[in-house]
């Protein structure tokens, strides 16, 4: 038994996840709804990932702040924010253009579908909600934006304490930093154990999903699904690949390193659940920890290129269903609203419903469209989540590459990772 475990443990995680995912599809198609007995094994995997997310974000962000000098941290922060805004806006535009090409929804009619869409938070409410009234309650509730805020503030305070001229404060700061490093080590050791179970969990998720839905779900809204996948493909080729080439990132090494994270994103349909795998994948892709451990948790919370594509296609779909010819002003409003919605509602429960409802409301389209597309969400969410995670990883790689000249002078021991 020990030999079998050693054989399994020593196999590449990417290989194990790929095999588990493909086997899940085969089993799901072969045995159909009877594969539902596997669902608890997939749920266990998601629970394990959700269990580790909060300590992972807290420890990695505190460590990231403390491993960077203030100038580097400021540069990285500005660069990743600009990246998020630009790629999200482009993704929204891609969604609108691809939606116009495919014209999903033409010939369809609303038949009384209704869905209760969560109330969309205002911009002020969203910004205020980042600052928690109760730190422990935010951690218990898993309010990701608040947790990111808490971790960043704690990281800054620890940095200032470590550089204090007062010896006692300096000692306390170093003690807190060492405790953070110890907590990070514990978290990643637990994560390594979870990742050994990942192939089994992904097998169970893919088998139960495919077994329940089959391929029939694709037929009802094939243009909508097709537009979703084509839109993400365009974002991959004409945005992500071009950025990687522009910044001279080794594309083969990058995708070889992040492949496991992309499969996990596709299978789980959750950017946050994929975060632990993505952080490990970034290391394999050669991205410095000081960049990846800051940008990836932040990206999981606020960056959603796939969601932006979703909103663009959804708006065109809605317009076609009701027979509305969109003007240039309406399209511009969709792009702007979708860009803000994809960033502002990330991490909010029901974010997909809220974001699409914001965009539809912006141009006066019926919210019932959200319900009309709900039947294929299981298929489209997979590819949109994969796009979200890819966007985060590409952003980390691009920013890391742009920091290479500073890494060579300030961190020569890390320069070989860029």
C-alpha positions in Angstrom: 0.0 0.0 0.0 2.9 2.4 0.8 4.4 1.7 -2.6 1.1 2.6 -4.3 0.8 5.8 -2.3 4.4 6.8 -3.1 3.8 6.1 -6.8 0.6 8.3 -6.7 2.3 11.0 -4.6 5.3 11.3 -6.9 3.2 11.8 -10.1 2.9 15.3 -11.5 -0.1 17.1 -10.0 -0.9 18.5 -13.5 -1.0 14.9 -14.9 -3.2 13.6 -12.1 -5.7 16.5 -12.4 -5.9 16.1 -16.2 -6.5 12.4 -15.9 -9.1 12.8 -13.2 -10.9 15.4 -15.2 -11.0 13.3 -18.4 -12.0 10.2 -16.6 -14.8 12.2 -15.0 -16.2 13.3 -18.4 -16.0 9.7 -19.7 -17.7 8.2 -16.6 -20.4 11.0 -16.6 -21.3 10.4 -20.3 -21.2 6.6 -19.9 -23.3 6.3 -16.7 -25.4 9.5 -16.8 -27.5 10.5 -13.7 -26.3 7.4 -11.8 -23.0 9.2 -11.2 -24.6 11.4 -8.6 -23.4 9.2 -5.9 -19.9 10.7 -6.6 -21.1 14.2 -5.8 -20.2 14.1 -2.1 -16.5 13.4 -3.0 -16.6 16.6 -5.2 -18.3 18.5 -2.4 -15.6 17.4 0.0 -12.9 18.8 -2.3 -14.7 22.1 -2.6 -15.1 22.3 1.2 -11.4 21.6 1.7 -10.4 24.4 -0.7 -12.9 26.8 1.0 -11.5 25.8 4.4 -8.0 26.9 3.4 -8.9 30.1 1.4 -9.1 32.5 4.4 -5.8 31.6 6.1 -4.2 31.4 2.7 -5.3 35.0 1.8 -4.3 36.4 5.2 -0.9 34.8 5.4 0.1 35.2 1.8 -0.8 38.9 1.6 0.9 39.7 4.9 4.0 37.9 3.7 3.8 39.6 0.3 3.7 43.0 1.8 6.6 42.2 4.1 8.7 40.6 1.4 8.6 43.7 -0.8 10.1 47.1 -0.2 7.6 50.0 -0.3 8.6 51.2 -3.7 8.2 47.7 -5.2 4.9 47.2 -3.5 3.6 50.5 -4.9 4.8 49.8 -8.4 3.2 46.3 -8.4 -0.1 47.7 -7.0 -0.4 50.4 -9.6 0.6 48.1 -12.5 -1.9 45.3 -11.5 -4.7 47.8 -11.0 -4.1 49.2 -14.5 -4.0 45.7 -15.9 -7.3 44.7 -14.3 -9.1 47.7 -15.6 -7.8 47.4 -19.2 -8.2 43.7 -19.6 -11.7 43.8 -18.1 -12.8 46.6 -20.4 -11.4 44.7 -23.4 -13.2 41.5 -22.2 -16.4 43.3 -22.0 -16.0 44.7 -25.5 -15.1 41.2 -26.8 -18.4 39.9 -25.3 -20.4 42.6 -27.0 -18.6 42.0 -30.4 -18.9 38.2 -30.3 -22.5 38.5 -29.2 -23.2 40.6 -32.2 -21.5 38.0 -34.5 -23.5 35.0 -33.1 -26.7 36.8 -32.4 -27.8 34.5 -29.6 -31.5 34.7 -28.7 -32.8 35.5 -32.2 -36.1 33.8 -32.6 -36.5 33.1 -28.9 -39.3 34.6 -26.7 -39.7 35.2 -23.1 -42.1 32.6 -21.6 -42.6 33.9 -18.1 -39.2 32.9 -16.7 -38.5 34.7 -13.5 -35.6 34.8 -11.1 -35.1 36.6 -7.9 -32.0 38.7 -8.5 -30.1 39.8 -5.3 -30.2 43.6 -4.9 -27.2 45.2 -6.6 -25.1 47.1 -4.1 -24.4 50.8 -4.8 -20.8 51.9 -5.4 -20.7 53.6 -2.0 -22.1 50.5 -0.3 -19.5 48.3 -2.1 -16.6 50.5 -1.0 -17.8 50.8 2.6 -18.4 47.1 2.8 -14.6 46.6 2.2 -14.0 48.0 5.7 -15.5 45.5 8.2 -17.3 46.6 11.3 -16.2 43.3 12.9 -13.0 41.7 11.8 -13.8 38.3 13.1 -17.3 38.3 11.6 -15.8 39.1 8.2 -13.4 36.2 8.5 -16.2 33.8 9.6 -18.5 35.0 6.8 -15.7 34.7 4.2 -16.1 38.3 3.0 -13.1 38.2 0.7 -12.8 41.9 0.0 -12.8 42.7 3.7 -10.3 39.9 4.4 -8.0 41.3 1.7 -8.3 44.7 3.4 -7.6 43.3 6.8 -4.5 41.4 5.6 -3.1 44.4 3.7 -3.5 46.7 6.7 -1.9 44.1 9.1 0.9 43.6 6.6 1.6 47.4 6.5 1.6 47.7 10.3 4.0 44.8 10.7 6.3 46.3 8.1 6.3 49.6 10.0 6.9 47.8 13.3 9.9 45.9 11.9 11.5 49.2 10.7 10.8 51.0 13.9 13.7 52.8 15.7 12.3 51.6 19.0 13.9 48.3 19.8 10.9 46.8 21.6 8.5 47.6 18.7 11.1 46.3 16.3 11.3 43.0 18.2 7.5 42.7 18.3 7.3 43.4 14.6 9.8 40.7 13.8 8.0 38.3 16.1 4.7 38.9 14.3 6.4 38.4 11.0 8.0 35.1 12.1 4.5 34.0 13.4 3.1 34.9 10.0 5.8 32.9 8.2 5.1 30.0 10.4 1.4 30.3 9.8 2.1 30.4 6.1 4.2 27.3 6.3 1.4 25.4 8.1 -1.2 26.6 5.6 0.9 25.4 2.6 1.6 22.1 4.2 -2.2 21.6 4.6 -2.7 22.8 1.1 -0.2 20.2 -0.2 -2.3 17.5 1.5 -5.5 18.9 -0.1 -3.9 18.9 -3.5 -3.1 15.2 -3.2 -6.9 14.7 -3.1 -7.6 17.2 -5.9 -7.6 14.6 -8.8 -10.2 12.6 -7.0 -12.3 15.6 -6.2 -12.1 16.9 -9.8 -13.0 13.4 -11.1 -16.1 13.4 -8.9 -17.2 16.9 -9.8 -16.8 16.5 -13.6 -18.5 13.0 -13.5 -21.5 14.2 -11.5 -21.9 17.4 -13.5 -21.7 15.8 -16.9 -23.8 12.8 -15.7 -26.6 15.1 -14.5 -26.6 17.5 -17.4 -25.4 15.3 -20.2 -25.0 17.0 -23.6 -28.6 17.9 -24.0 -28.1 21.2 -22.1 -25.9 22.4 -25.0 -28.7 22.1 -27.6 -31.2 24.5 -26.1 -29.0 27.6 -26.3 -26.2 26.5 -28.5 -25.5 29.9 -29.9 -25.2 31.4 -26.5 -22.9 28.7 -25.3 -20.9 28.9 -28.5 -20.5 32.7 -28.3 -19.3 32.2 -24.7 -16.6 29.8 -25.6 -15.5 31.8 -28.7 -15.4 35.0 -26.7 -13.1 33.4 -24.1 -10.9 32.0 -26.9 -10.5 35.4 -28.4 -9.6 36.9 -25.0 -7.0 34.1 -24.7 -5.4 34.6 -28.1 -5.6 38.3 -28.7 -5.2 39.6 -25.2 -3.4 37.1 -22.9 -1.1 35.6 -25.5 -0.2 39.0 -27.0 0.5 40.4 -23.5 2.7 37.4 -22.7 4.6 37.8 -25.9 4.8 41.6 -25.5 6.4 41.2 -22.1 8.6 38.3 -23.3 7.1 35.8 -20.9 8.1 32.2 -21.8 4.6 31.0 -23.0 5.4 27.3 -23.0 6.7 27.4 -19.4 3.8 29.6 -18.3 1.0 27.4 -19.6 2.8 24.2 -18.5 3.0 25.6 -15.0 -0.6 26.9 -14.8 -2.4 24.0 -16.6 -3.5 22.4 -13.3 -5.0 25.6 -12.1 -7.0 26.1 -15.4 -8.4 22.6 -15.2 -9.3 23.1 -11.5 -11.1 26.4 -12.5 -13.0 24.7 -15.3 -14.1 21.8 -13.1 -15.0 23.8 -10.0 -16.4 27.0 -11.6 -15.0 29.0 -8.7 -12.2 31.5 -8.9 -11.8 31.5 -5.1 -11.8 27.7 -4.8 -9.0 27.7 -7.4 -6.9 30.3 -5.6 -4.8 27.8 -3.6 -4.0 25.8 -6.8 -3.3 29.0 -8.7 -0.7 30.2 -6.1 1.1 26.9 -6.4 0.8 27.0 -10.2 2.3 30.5 -10.3 5.4 29.2 -8.6 5.8 26.5 -11.2 5.3 29.0 -13.9 8.4 31.0 -12.6 6.5 33.9 -11.1 8.1 35.4 -8.0 6.3 34.8 -4.8 6.5 38.5 -3.8 4.3 39.3 -6.9 2.0 36.2 -7.1 1.1 36.1 -3.4 0.0 39.8 -3.6 -1.7 39.9 -7.1 -3.5 36.5 -7.1 -5.6 36.9 -3.9 -6.4 40.4 -5.1 -7.3 39.2 -8.6 -9.5 36.5 -7.2 -11.4 39.1 -5.3 -11.7 41.9 -7.9 -10.7 40.7 -11.4 -13.2 38.9 -13.5 -12.5 39.0 -17.3 -14.7 36.0 -17.9 -17.6 37.6 -16.1 -17.1 40.7 -18.3 -17.5 38.5 -21.4 -20.5 36.9 -19.8 -22.2 40.3 -19.3 -21.4 41.5 -22.8 -22.9 38.3 -24.5 -25.8 38.3 -22.1 -26.7 41.9 -22.9 -26.7 41.1 -26.7 -28.7 37.9 -26.0 -31.3 39.9 -24.1 -31.5 42.6 -26.8 -32.1 39.9 -29.5 -34.8 38.2 -27.4 -36.8 41.4 -27.1 -36.0 42.6 -30.6 -34.1 45.7 -29.5 -31.6 47.3 -31.9 -28.8 48.6 -29.7 -27.3 52.0 -30.5 -23.7 52.9 -30.2 -24.5 54.8 -27.0 -26.2 51.7 -25.6 -23.2 49.5 -26.5 -20.9 52.0 -24.8 -23.1 52.0 -21.7 -23.0 48.2 -21.7 -19.2 48.1 -21.9 -18.8 50.7 -19.1 -21.5 49.1 -16.8 -20.1 45.6 -17.4 -16.5 46.7 -16.6 -17.6 48.3 -13.3 -20.0 45.4 -12.5 -17.4 42.7 -13.1 -15.0 44.4 -10.7 -17.4 45.8 -8.2 -19.4 42.6 -7.6 -16.6 40.1 -7.5 -16.7 38.2 -4.3 -20.3 39.1 -3.7 -22.8 36.2 -3.2 -24.7 35.8 -6.4 -22.2 38.0 -8.3 -23.1 36.6 -11.7 -26.8 37.4 -11.2 -26.0 40.8 -9.8 -23.5 41.8 -12.4 -25.7 40.7 -15.4 -28.7 42.4 -13.8 -26.7 45.7 -13.5 -25.8 45.6 -17.2 -29.4 44.7 -18.3 -30.9 47.4 -16.2 -28.4 50.0 -17.6 -29.9 49.6 -21.1 -33.5 48.8 -20.0 -33.5 45.1 -20.8 -35.6 42.6 -18.9 -34.1 40.8 -16.0 -35.9 37.6 -16.9 -33.1 37.0 -19.4 -31.0 35.9 -16.4 -33.4 33.0 -15.8 -33.6 32.2 -19.6 -29.9 31.4 -19.6 -29.8 29.7 -16.2 -30.1 26.2 -17.8 -26.7 26.4 -19.4 -24.9 28.2 -16.6 -23.2 24.9 -15.6 -21.5 24.9 -19.0 -20.7 28.6 -19.4 -19.6 29.2 -15.8 -16.8 26.6 -16.4 -15.2 28.6 -19.2 -15.9 32.0 -17.7 -14.2 30.9 -14.5 -11.2 29.6 -16.4 -10.9 33.0 -18.1 -11.1 34.7 -14.7 -8.2 32.6 -13.3 -6.1 32.9 -16.5 -6.5 36.6 -16.4 -5.2 36.7 -12.8 -2.2 34.5 -13.7 -1.3 36.4 -16.8 -1.5 39.6 -14.9 0.9 38.2 -12.3 3.3 37.0 -15.0 3.2 40.3 -16.9 3.8 42.4 -13.7 6.5 40.1 -12.6 8.3 40.4 -15.9 8.0 44.2 -15.8 9.6 44.1 -12.4 12.5 41.9 -13.6 15.0 44.8 -13.9 14.3 45.8 -10.3 14.5 42.1 -9.2 17.9 41.8 -10.7 19.3 44.8 -8.8 17.3 44.4 -5.6 16.8 40.6 -5.4 19.5 39.0 -7.4 18.7 35.6 -5.9 15.2 35.8 -7.4 16.2 37.1 -10.9 16.4 33.7 -12.3 12.7 33.1 -11.7 11.4 35.9 -13.8 
